[in-house]
Amino acid sequence: MILQIAILITGLLLIIFGANYLVDGSSSIARRFGLSEFVIGLTIVGIGTSTPEMVVSFISAFNGNSDMAIGNIVGSNILNVLLILGVTAMIAPITITRSNIRKDIPLNIVVTLLLIVLGMNASLFSVGENMLSRLDGLILLCIFVWYMWRSFRSGGKEETQETEQAPAKTYTPLAAALLIIGGLTALISGGRLFVNAATEIAKGFGVSDKFIAVTVLAAGTSMPELATSIVAAVKGRGQLALGNILGSNISNILLILGGSALICPLSFKGITTVDLGVLTASALFILTCAYTFKEKQLDRIEGSILVLIQAGYMWYLIANL
């Protein structure tokens, strides 16, 4: 147990240092190539910080463990919004741009609802089984390709014009690329150490695969997003933090669950309506934040509400072990 705790701490330190380098490198790349930090967060950073989820879900799919593959993504997406975005907003309020409201946040909602519609056929339409088939996986992957094309084509110039960016150091393209690669390497390595140690500790208490996936694995694989978003908030890069969360959640569903379903059809039997309800509510909450309290901003009050909802969801999971 002592060894596992030491590994856990080592993984956490790697995640923190990796997040710092990733944010600096990504911000520099965004400015140098005329892309907004939101688009960089939505694509490069969002996908990069989702790599731990990809590793866990793909391996779980290869092993035929649907509870682990789907539970990891559902739990991660809930945690990304409720805990990570909540804590980030508590540190520094996040501006929500017109483009976020018109395109990016609705896309996250649509992708979340699409996952539920595809995966819950039997419950919703009395057709087939509650599972993601290989055809469903292919559909999700095709949408992911379109999403990436759309993101880079837009360039995010609207967000750059709408938000005031805090001054930050600009690196040469090579130095920025090395910071991104080094940051992602540290994040992924640290995330794997954290996940492995946390899983071993949790298994020592005899809990189920689904509970481990939705809680321990989801928290562990979301550590890169947490560290990256917090560091981005501290550095005054709120759009990078928001793009990181939205990009991670969209990639988790389209790329990771799409790819996992191609490897092996994924059953939704282990996922409850409460899990999917909280997942949907978390996606919708981001949009409502643009119109409540201080408009076009995810402020500290809303961030606190998100964290409290996460605490309530965790209490529910523990109470229903």
Number of C-alpha atoms within 10 A of each C-alpha: 10 8 9 17 15 14 19 22 16 16 25 23 17 22 29 21 19 26 32 21 22 31 28 22 26 23 25 24 24 22 15 15 10 12 22 27 31 30 28 26 30 29 23 19 29 29 24 26 32 30 23 25 28 24 16 22 28 23 16 21 24 14 13 17 19 27 24 28 30 29 26 32 28 26 26 32 29 25 29 26 26 29 24 30 31 26 23 29 27 22 16 20 22 24 23 24 19 14 14 23 16 11 10 21 21 16 17 24 22 15 20 23 16 16 20 21 17 20 21 23 16 14 13 12 10 10 10 10 17 21 22 27 21 18 14 22 26 18 14 24 22 14 15 20 12 10 18 16 11 11 16 14 10 12 19 20 15 15 21 20 11 13 15 13 15 9 9 13 8 16 18 12 14 11 14 23 17 15 23 27 17 18 29 24 19 24 35 26 19 28 30 23 23 29 25 18 22 21 19 14 17 18 12 10 8 9 12 13 21 22 22 23 26 27 22 24 31 27 26 29 30 29 30 33 29 27 24 33 31 26 24 26 24 13 17 19 27 29 29 28 32 32 26 33 31 29 28 30 30 27 30 26 25 26 24 29 31 28 23 29 29 20 19 20 21 27 21 18 13 14 18 9 11 12 18 18 11 19 23 19 15 22 25 17 17 25 21 15 18 20 13 13 14 15 13 19 19 30 23 20 14 25 25 19 15 25 20 15 16 21 14 12 18 14 11 12 15 12 8 8 9
